[in-house]
């Protein structure tokens, strides 16, 4: 019986046997810079309405994300580990909140599970080609703002969904992603 089990395990693809958070982080860390397009849908529970915006982004690992909205309005947002320039108050409420949003977004895109596990319970499911990570807040203070974050992907992160405690939801779909040159002047 053990021999049969070993033969079955040997026949499985390596990605099915060794798919872990560390493996996913290593995969996400293979690309220092990434550029692509996005569509974000923000559902506002109180108003029972959905707002959709589109644009493009450029991500530089551990440094910044430049988020360029093209429609329905034009705007440019820059998220860094220390600050979030041009983010309206509805996202964070104050500078500290905006800084936290920026750091969280960088950690999520980079799969920095060590940083995220201090604030979230992390559950990985799927396989190397089609994975999902659910993050549940650990502290009451964080649960007062967020009920869950879910990220999904394959080669890169493809979908990010934030469920706010008040019923609001933000879903971002990433597409046309390509590795990009890493540089200090990021202007997508």
FISETI-21423 format. One record per residue (C-alpha): residue number from 0; residue in three letters; x, y, z. Coordinates in steps of 0.001 Angstrom, whole numbers. Layout:
N
<rec fiti="NUM" loti="ALA" px="X" py="Y" pz="Z"/>
...
END
This chain:
188
<rec fiti="0" loti="UNK" px="0" py="0" pz="0"/>
<rec fiti="1" loti="UNK" px="2817" py="2432" pz="824"/>
<rec fiti="2" loti="UNK" px="4482" py="1552" pz="-2449"/>
<rec fiti="3" loti="UNK" px="1280" py="2348" pz="-4363"/>
<rec fiti="4" loti="UNK" px="949" py="5675" pz="-2549"/>
<rec fiti="5" loti="UNK" px="4569" py="6557" pz="-3340"/>
<rec fiti="6" loti="UNK" px="4049" py="5705" pz="-7012"/>
<rec fiti="7" loti="UNK" px="961" py="7930" pz="-7106"/>
<rec fiti="8" loti="UNK" px="2862" py="10814" pz="-5487"/>
<rec fiti="9" loti="UNK" px="5748" py="10432" pz="-7922"/>
<rec fiti="10" loti="UNK" px="3266" py="10705" pz="-10799"/>
<rec fiti="11" loti="UNK" px="1907" py="14060" pz="-9562"/>
<rec fiti="12" loti="UNK" px="3386" py="17235" pz="-10986"/>
<rec fiti="13" loti="UNK" px="5918" py="18890" pz="-8688"/>
<rec fiti="14" loti="UNK" px="3751" py="22018" pz="-8478"/>
<rec fiti="15" loti="UNK" px="921" py="19985" pz="-6910"/>
<rec fiti="16" loti="UNK" px="3228" py="18495" pz="-4292"/>
<rec fiti="17" loti="UNK" px="5124" py="21565" pz="-3156"/>
<rec fiti="18" loti="UNK" px="2720" py="24482" pz="-3480"/>
<rec fiti="19" loti="UNK" px="3171" py="26594" pz="-332"/>
<rec fiti="20" loti="UNK" px="3050" py="30242" pz="650"/>
<rec fiti="21" loti="UNK" px="6859" py="30307" pz="460"/>
<rec fiti="22" loti="UNK" px="6715" py="28913" pz="-3078"/>
<rec fiti="23" loti="UNK" px="4097" py="31454" pz="-4070"/>
<rec fiti="24" loti="UNK" px="6164" py="34276" pz="-2575"/>
<rec fiti="25" loti="UNK" px="9231" py="33076" pz="-4490"/>
<rec fiti="26" loti="UNK" px="7192" py="33069" pz="-7701"/>
<rec fiti="27" loti="UNK" px="5845" py="36585" pz="-7108"/>
<rec fiti="28" loti="UNK" px="9358" py="37791" pz="-6224"/>
<rec fiti="29" loti="UNK" px="10776" py="36612" pz="-9569"/>
<rec fiti="30" loti="UNK" px="9561" py="39796" pz="-11222"/>
<rec fiti="31" loti="UNK" px="11110" py="43035" pz="-9916"/>
<rec fiti="32" loti="UNK" px="8827" py="45286" pz="-11945"/>
<rec fiti="33" loti="UNK" px="5478" py="44668" pz="-13558"/>
<rec fiti="34" loti="UNK" px="3258" py="46794" pz="-15774"/>
<rec fiti="35" loti="UNK" px="-280" py="46173" pz="-16896"/>
<rec fiti="36" loti="UNK" px="-3879" py="47281" pz="-16948"/>
<rec fiti="37" loti="UNK" px="-6622" py="47125" pz="-14333"/>
<rec fiti="38" loti="UNK" px="-10348" py="47428" pz="-13891"/>
<rec fiti="39" loti="UNK" px="-11601" py="48175" pz="-10421"/>
<rec fiti="40" loti="UNK" px="-15158" py="47933" pz="-9210"/>
<rec fiti="41" loti="UNK" px="-16123" py="49544" pz="-5959"/>
<rec fiti="42" loti="UNK" px="-19459" py="48468" pz="-4485"/>
<rec fiti="43" loti="UNK" px="-20871" py="50950" pz="-1985"/>
<rec fiti="44" loti="UNK" px="-23269" py="49036" pz="258"/>
<rec fiti="45" loti="UNK" px="-25046" py="52079" pz="1744"/>
<rec fiti="46" loti="UNK" px="-25905" py="53430" pz="-1699"/>
<rec fiti="47" loti="UNK" px="-26372" py="50008" pz="-3318"/>
<rec fiti="48" loti="UNK" px="-24311" py="51181" pz="-6256"/>
<rec fiti="49" loti="UNK" px="-21170" py="50161" pz="-8078"/>
<rec fiti="50" loti="UNK" px="-18462" py="52434" pz="-9446"/>
<rec fiti="51" loti="UNK" px="-16147" py="51127" pz="-12159"/>
<rec fiti="52" loti="UNK" px="-12840" py="52645" pz="-13181"/>
<rec fiti="53" loti="UNK" px="-10079" py="51557" pz="-15524"/>
<rec fiti="54" loti="UNK" px="-6464" py="52367" pz="-16090"/>
<rec fiti="55" loti="UNK" px="-2927" py="51078" pz="-16036"/>
<rec fiti="56" loti="UNK" px="-317" py="50493" pz="-13369"/>
<rec fiti="57" loti="UNK" px="3367" py="49975" pz="-12861"/>
<rec fiti="58" loti="UNK" px="4656" py="48078" pz="-9848"/>
<rec fiti="59" loti="UNK" px="8249" py="48055" pz="-8564"/>
<rec fiti="60" loti="UNK" px="8855" py="45454" pz="-5884"/>
<rec fiti="61" loti="UNK" px="9239" py="46922" pz="-2389"/>
<rec fiti="62" loti="UNK" px="9349" py="50478" pz="-3793"/>
<rec fiti="63" loti="UNK" px="6131" py="51749" pz="-5318"/>
<rec fiti="64" loti="UNK" px="2992" py="51284" pz="-7324"/>
<rec fiti="65" loti="UNK" px="1938" py="53965" pz="-9754"/>
<rec fiti="66" loti="UNK" px="-1800" py="53713" pz="-10405"/>
<rec fiti="67" loti="UNK" px="-3094" py="55750" pz="-13364"/>
<rec fiti="68" loti="UNK" px="-6865" py="56090" pz="-13645"/>
<rec fiti="69" loti="UNK" px="-8012" py="56674" pz="-17226"/>
<rec fiti="70" loti="UNK" px="-11794" py="56500" pz="-16868"/>
<rec fiti="71" loti="UNK" px="-14238" py="57717" pz="-15732"/>
<rec fiti="72" loti="UNK" px="-11793" py="60342" pz="-14449"/>
<rec fiti="73" loti="UNK" px="-8092" py="60832" pz="-15016"/>
<rec fiti="74" loti="UNK" px="-5844" py="60709" pz="-11976"/>
<rec fiti="75" loti="UNK" px="-2436" py="59427" pz="-10945"/>
<rec fiti="76" loti="UNK" px="-1822" py="57814" pz="-7563"/>
<rec fiti="77" loti="UNK" px="1521" py="56720" pz="-6192"/>
<rec fiti="78" loti="UNK" px="1812" py="54222" pz="-3344"/>
<rec fiti="79" loti="UNK" px="5137" py="53752" pz="-1546"/>
<rec fiti="80" loti="UNK" px="5931" py="51915" pz="1701"/>
<rec fiti="81" loti="UNK" px="6119" py="55246" pz="3565"/>
<rec fiti="82" loti="UNK" px="3483" py="57372" pz="1927"/>
<rec fiti="83" loti="UNK" px="585" py="57492" pz="-460"/>
<rec fiti="84" loti="UNK" px="568" py="60668" pz="-2512"/>
<rec fiti="85" loti="UNK" px="-2722" py="61985" pz="-3920"/>
<rec fiti="86" loti="UNK" px="-5005" py="59453" pz="-2237"/>
<rec fiti="87" loti="UNK" px="-8352" py="60899" pz="-1247"/>
<rec fiti="88" loti="UNK" px="-9480" py="60789" pz="2378"/>
<rec fiti="89" loti="UNK" px="-12179" py="58177" pz="1742"/>
<rec fiti="90" loti="UNK" px="-9528" py="55450" pz="1453"/>
<rec fiti="91" loti="UNK" px="-7685" py="56020" pz="4677"/>
<rec fiti="92" loti="UNK" px="-9192" py="58938" pz="6506"/>
<rec fiti="93" loti="UNK" px="-5801" py="60383" pz="7487"/>
<rec fiti="94" loti="UNK" px="-2143" py="60225" pz="6503"/>
<rec fiti="95" loti="UNK" px="-1455" py="57249" pz="8780"/>
<rec fiti="96" loti="UNK" px="-4403" py="55386" pz="7250"/>
<rec fiti="97" loti="UNK" px="-3224" py="56171" pz="3721"/>
<rec fiti="98" loti="UNK" px="284" py="54984" pz="4599"/>
<rec fiti="99" loti="UNK" px="-1187" py="51734" pz="5920"/>
<rec fiti="100" loti="UNK" px="-3208" py="51237" pz="2722"/>
<rec fiti="101" loti="UNK" px="-68" py="51811" pz="626"/>
<rec fiti="102" loti="UNK" px="2006" py="49346" pz="2681"/>
<rec fiti="103" loti="UNK" px="-791" py="46753" pz="2578"/>
<rec fiti="104" loti="UNK" px="-1097" py="47022" pz="-1194"/>
<rec fiti="105" loti="UNK" px="2661" py="46603" pz="-1678"/>
<rec fiti="106" loti="UNK" px="2691" py="43578" pz="670"/>
<rec fiti="107" loti="UNK" px="-249" py="41976" pz="-1176"/>
<rec fiti="108" loti="UNK" px="1236" py="42452" pz="-4643"/>
<rec fiti="109" loti="UNK" px="4600" py="41137" pz="-3480"/>
<rec fiti="110" loti="UNK" px="3179" py="38219" pz="-1494"/>
<rec fiti="111" loti="UNK" px="5052" py="39350" pz="1631"/>
<rec fiti="112" loti="UNK" px="3424" py="36773" pz="3927"/>
<rec fiti="113" loti="UNK" px="5791" py="37521" pz="6831"/>
<rec fiti="114" loti="UNK" px="4615" py="41144" pz="6945"/>
<rec fiti="115" loti="UNK" px="973" py="40187" pz="6386"/>
<rec fiti="116" loti="UNK" px="845" py="37394" pz="8988"/>
<rec fiti="117" loti="UNK" px="1345" py="39907" pz="11801"/>
<rec fiti="118" loti="UNK" px="-2116" py="41288" pz="10987"/>
<rec fiti="119" loti="UNK" px="-3944" py="38458" pz="9174"/>
<rec fiti="120" loti="UNK" px="-4661" py="34739" pz="9300"/>
<rec fiti="121" loti="UNK" px="-3528" py="33516" pz="5876"/>
<rec fiti="122" loti="UNK" px="-4998" py="30525" pz="4017"/>
<rec fiti="123" loti="UNK" px="-3679" py="29294" pz="677"/>
<rec fiti="124" loti="UNK" px="-5661" py="27037" pz="-1646"/>
<rec fiti="125" loti="UNK" px="-5385" py="25847" pz="-5237"/>
<rec fiti="126" loti="UNK" px="-2220" py="24997" pz="-7094"/>
<rec fiti="127" loti="UNK" px="651" py="26824" pz="-8767"/>
<rec fiti="128" loti="UNK" px="-1389" py="27577" pz="-11893"/>
<rec fiti="129" loti="UNK" px="-4593" py="28686" pz="-10134"/>
<rec fiti="130" loti="UNK" px="-4118" py="29834" pz="-6530"/>
<rec fiti="131" loti="UNK" px="-6131" py="31773" pz="-3979"/>
<rec fiti="132" loti="UNK" px="-5068" py="33388" pz="-705"/>
<rec fiti="133" loti="UNK" px="-7635" py="34468" pz="1894"/>
<rec fiti="134" loti="UNK" px="-6559" py="36919" pz="4576"/>
<rec fiti="135" loti="UNK" px="-8697" py="37365" pz="7695"/>
<rec fiti="136" loti="UNK" px="-7875" py="40187" pz="10138"/>
<rec fiti="137" loti="UNK" px="-6545" py="39102" pz="13533"/>
<rec fiti="138" loti="UNK" px="-7204" py="42241" pz="15589"/>
<rec fiti="139" loti="UNK" px="-10550" py="43772" pz="16507"/>
<rec fiti="140" loti="UNK" px="-9327" py="47177" pz="15307"/>
<rec fiti="141" loti="UNK" px="-8585" py="45808" pz="11833"/>
<rec fiti="142" loti="UNK" px="-11832" py="43775" pz="11781"/>
<rec fiti="143" loti="UNK" px="-13666" py="47073" pz="12368"/>
<rec fiti="144" loti="UNK" px="-12445" py="48127" pz="8884"/>
<rec fiti="145" loti="UNK" px="-11954" py="44887" pz="6921"/>
<rec fiti="146" loti="UNK" px="-13719" py="41559" pz="7070"/>
<rec fiti="147" loti="UNK" px="-11613" py="39742" pz="4455"/>
<rec fiti="148" loti="UNK" px="-9111" py="40160" pz="1650"/>
<rec fiti="149" loti="UNK" px="-8862" py="37630" pz="-1155"/>
<rec fiti="150" loti="UNK" px="-6156" py="37537" pz="-3808"/>
<rec fiti="151" loti="UNK" px="-6123" py="35122" pz="-6726"/>
<rec fiti="152" loti="UNK" px="-3812" py="34424" pz="-9589"/>
<rec fiti="153" loti="UNK" px="-1624" py="32176" pz="-11650"/>
<rec fiti="154" loti="UNK" px="1729" py="33464" pz="-12825"/>
<rec fiti="155" loti="UNK" px="943" py="36887" pz="-11325"/>
<rec fiti="156" loti="UNK" px="-1718" py="38249" pz="-9027"/>
<rec fiti="157" loti="UNK" px="-4844" py="38534" pz="-11206"/>
<rec fiti="158" loti="UNK" px="-7614" py="39548" pz="-8780"/>
<rec fiti="159" loti="UNK" px="-7722" py="41429" pz="-5488"/>
<rec fiti="160" loti="UNK" px="-10935" py="41762" pz="-3467"/>
<rec fiti="161" loti="UNK" px="-11218" py="43730" pz="-228"/>
<rec fiti="162" loti="UNK" px="-14384" py="43254" pz="1811"/>
<rec fiti="163" loti="UNK" px="-14921" py="46168" pz="4201"/>
<rec fiti="164" loti="UNK" px="-16669" py="45626" pz="7530"/>
<rec fiti="165" loti="UNK" px="-19436" py="48055" pz="6493"/>
<rec fiti="166" loti="UNK" px="-20391" py="45910" pz="3465"/>
<rec fiti="167" loti="UNK" px="-18428" py="47897" pz="873"/>
<rec fiti="168" loti="UNK" px="-16293" py="45856" pz="-1511"/>
<rec fiti="169" loti="UNK" px="-13413" py="46729" pz="-3811"/>
<rec fiti="170" loti="UNK" px="-12534" py="44278" pz="-6579"/>
<rec fiti="171" loti="UNK" px="-9511" py="44879" pz="-8813"/>
<rec fiti="172" loti="UNK" px="-8847" py="42735" pz="-11871"/>
<rec fiti="173" loti="UNK" px="-5320" py="42921" pz="-13304"/>
<rec fiti="174" loti="UNK" px="-4657" py="41987" pz="-16940"/>
<rec fiti="175" loti="UNK" px="-2167" py="42438" pz="-19784"/>
<rec fiti="176" loti="UNK" px="598" py="42150" pz="-17190"/>
<rec fiti="177" loti="UNK" px="4172" py="42076" pz="-18424"/>
<rec fiti="178" loti="UNK" px="7555" py="42221" pz="-16689"/>
<rec fiti="179" loti="UNK" px="8951" py="45738" pz="-16951"/>
<rec fiti="180" loti="UNK" px="12324" py="47375" pz="-16511"/>
<rec fiti="181" loti="UNK" px="12926" py="48509" pz="-12954"/>
<rec fiti="182" loti="UNK" px="13850" py="52151" pz="-12713"/>
<rec fiti="183" loti="UNK" px="13679" py="54991" pz="-10230"/>
<rec fiti="184" loti="UNK" px="11512" py="57276" pz="-12352"/>
<rec fiti="185" loti="UNK" px="8223" py="55463" pz="-12676"/>
<rec fiti="186" loti="UNK" px="5863" py="57141" pz="-15113"/>
<rec fiti="187" loti="UNK" px="3619" py="54615" pz="-16827"/>
END
